[in-house]
Amino acid sequence: MKVPTFLKQSTLSFSRTIFRSRRAKYATLVLIGLCLISGVYLFPSASSQTRQRTVTTGGTSAEPATAARPEEVVKIDVDLVTIDALVLQKNTARIVGDLKRDDFILSEDGVRQTITHFGQDSLPLSVLLLIDRGGFLD
């Protein structure tokens, strides 16, 4: 028995549709996975920067919450400290561009510090999304 050609074509197109949907699902899962992995690397965990809580027992509960505690001081000997700044207009919240090194004042404990390196990112930032379909072309 001979199968009509229109049935062969519809079966072929149906199998292509199923194949495409499987590929699309796979590509979507891969894209979501890549986004999650890049999110882990781009946004480091804040838990490494949080202080551990110290719980004291035996104290009176009538102590004020603002009791004088010694302030923690961390001293590190470094050659360069990087600081990122985003300057916005007060009323419109638009980004202020074309700022120079002289437009900033950097101070530590009231002592003015010198700015040795200054750079400015150009906005808008360029983002590239590359999807490789593995040689699947129509």
C-alpha positions as CSV (number, residue, x, y, z in Angstrom):
1,M,0.0,0.0,0.0
2,K,1.3,3.4,-1.0
3,V,1.2,6.3,1.4
4,P,0.0,9.6,-0.1
5,T,2.6,12.3,-0.2
6,F,0.5,14.8,1.8
7,L,0.5,12.4,4.7
8,K,4.3,12.0,4.5
9,Q,4.7,15.8,4.5
10,S,2.4,16.3,7.5
11,T,4.1,13.7,9.5
12,L,7.4,15.2,8.7
13,S,6.3,18.7,9.7
14,F,4.8,17.3,12.9
15,S,8.1,15.6,13.8
16,R,9.9,18.9,13.1
17,T,7.5,20.8,15.3
18,I,8.1,18.3,18.2
19,F,11.8,18.5,17.6
20,R,11.8,22.2,17.7
21,S,9.7,22.4,20.8
22,R,12.1,20.0,22.6
23,R,15.0,22.1,21.4
24,A,13.3,25.2,22.6
25,K,12.6,23.7,26.0
26,Y,16.2,22.6,26.3
27,A,17.5,26.0,25.2
28,T,15.2,27.7,27.7
29,L,16.5,25.5,30.5
30,V,20.1,26.1,29.5
31,L,19.4,29.9,29.4
32,I,17.8,29.8,32.9
33,G,20.7,27.8,34.2
34,L,23.2,30.2,32.8
35,C,21.4,33.1,34.3
36,L,21.4,31.4,37.8
37,I,25.0,30.6,37.6
38,S,26.0,34.1,36.4
39,G,23.8,35.5,39.2
40,V,25.8,33.6,41.8
41,Y,29.1,35.0,40.4
42,L,27.9,38.6,39.8
43,F,26.1,39.0,43.1
44,P,28.3,37.6,45.8
45,S,26.7,36.4,49.0
46,A,26.1,39.0,51.6
47,S,26.3,36.5,54.3
48,S,30.1,36.6,54.3
49,Q,29.9,40.3,55.2
50,T,27.4,40.1,58.1
51,R,28.5,40.0,61.7
52,Q,27.7,37.1,63.9
53,R,25.3,37.9,66.7
54,T,26.6,37.8,70.2
55,V,24.0,36.8,72.8
56,T,24.7,37.7,76.4
57,T,22.9,36.0,79.2
58,G,22.5,37.0,82.8
59,G,22.2,40.7,82.1
60,T,19.3,42.8,83.3
61,S,16.5,43.4,80.8
62,A,16.3,47.0,81.9
63,E,19.5,48.0,80.1
64,P,18.9,50.5,77.3
65,A,19.4,49.2,73.8
66,T,21.8,52.0,73.0
67,A,24.3,51.0,75.7
68,A,27.8,52.2,75.0
69,R,29.7,49.5,73.1
70,P,33.2,49.8,71.8
71,E,33.1,50.4,68.1
72,E,34.8,47.7,66.0
73,V,37.8,49.0,64.2
74,V,39.3,47.1,61.3
75,K,42.8,48.2,60.1
76,I,44.1,46.9,56.8
77,D,47.2,48.0,55.0
78,V,46.2,48.4,51.4
79,D,47.6,50.4,48.5
80,L,44.4,51.1,46.6
81,V,40.8,51.3,47.7
82,T,38.1,51.3,45.0
83,I,34.8,53.1,45.5
84,D,31.9,53.0,43.1
85,A,29.6,56.0,43.0
86,L,26.3,56.6,41.1
87,V,25.4,60.3,41.2
88,L,21.7,61.1,40.7
89,Q,19.8,64.4,40.4
90,K,17.8,65.0,43.6
91,N,14.4,65.8,42.0
92,T,14.4,63.7,38.8
93,A,16.6,60.8,39.9
94,R,18.4,61.0,36.5
95,I,22.1,60.0,36.3
96,V,24.5,62.9,36.4
97,G,27.2,62.4,33.7
98,D,30.4,64.1,32.7
99,L,31.8,64.4,36.2
100,K,35.5,65.0,36.8
101,R,37.9,64.0,39.6
102,D,37.6,67.6,41.0
103,D,33.8,67.2,41.4
104,F,34.4,64.6,44.3
105,I,35.7,65.1,47.8
106,L,36.8,61.9,49.6
107,S,37.4,62.1,53.3
108,E,38.1,59.6,56.1
109,D,37.4,60.6,59.7
110,G,37.3,64.2,58.5
111,V,40.7,64.0,56.8
112,R,40.6,64.7,53.1
113,Q,42.1,61.9,51.0
114,T,43.6,62.2,47.6
115,I,42.0,60.5,44.6
116,T,44.8,58.9,42.6
117,H,42.8,57.0,40.0
118,F,39.5,58.1,38.5
119,G,37.4,56.4,35.8
120,Q,33.9,56.8,34.4
121,D,31.7,54.2,32.8
122,S,29.9,55.1,29.6
123,L,26.1,54.7,29.8
124,P,24.1,53.0,28.5
125,L,26.1,49.8,29.1
126,S,26.3,47.3,26.3
127,V,25.0,43.9,26.9
128,L,25.5,41.0,24.6
129,L,23.3,37.8,24.6
130,L,24.6,35.0,22.5
131,I,22.5,31.9,21.8
132,D,24.1,29.1,19.9
133,R,21.4,26.9,18.4
134,G,23.9,24.1,17.6
135,G,23.8,24.4,13.8
136,F,20.0,24.1,13.7
137,L,19.1,26.3,10.8
138,D,16.0,26.4,8.6
